[in-house]
Each structure stands twice: as structure tokens, then as C-alpha cells.
Amino acid sequence: MTDPADLRLKLPTNVFTRRFEEDVVLLDLDSGEYFALDPLGARLLDALVSGKTSNEFAAGIDGEFDVEEGRLRADLGALVAELLKRKLVEQAAPAL
């Protein structure tokens, strides 16, 4: 099975996002459930919808936070797995 941190993802058509200063809220229009992301989660979501994986995002911000790289990658990977589980992101079609 592919590591979620290595997947290219996109927002499903039924998920609406709204930015509030540095935070982002995702709303699943089908279920009515919402999920809030803090500033780091919001940056990750921006990277994901622009075509990066969470591992690529982690490599790009390495050193910005006082956390070891392995922990950062694990935390971001866990967030991606949660977003996938809640169907707030989905795997993008592979590039041709």
C-alpha cells in the first residue's frame, strides 16, 4: 500500500474551503461536517492542492520549526491520512 505522505491529492468537488486569517476550514457539503486546520495544516493543504506530496512539503519547510524531520513527516502524514479517511481530499489522477 502506498504511504499517504507520498500521494498526490486534490479536493473533491463536494468539499468547500474557507480561509480565516491563517487557518482553513474544510466543509464536506454532502455530510455537513467540517474540519479546521491550523496555520501549518493550512500550508500543507495549499501544497497538496498545488500538486505536492506531504513529504515534498516537509522537505521544503525543514528547519522552519523546532521539530526533528522524522517527527514532522510523521505528523504531516498522519494529517493526510485523517483527511483521506474523512474524504476531505482524494487521490489525484496521475500526470500523463
Secondary structure by P-SEA (a helix, b strand, c coil): ccccccccccccccbbbbbcccbbbbbcccccbbbbbcaaaaaaaaaaaacccaaaaaaaacccccccaaaaaaaaaaaaaaaaaacccccccccc
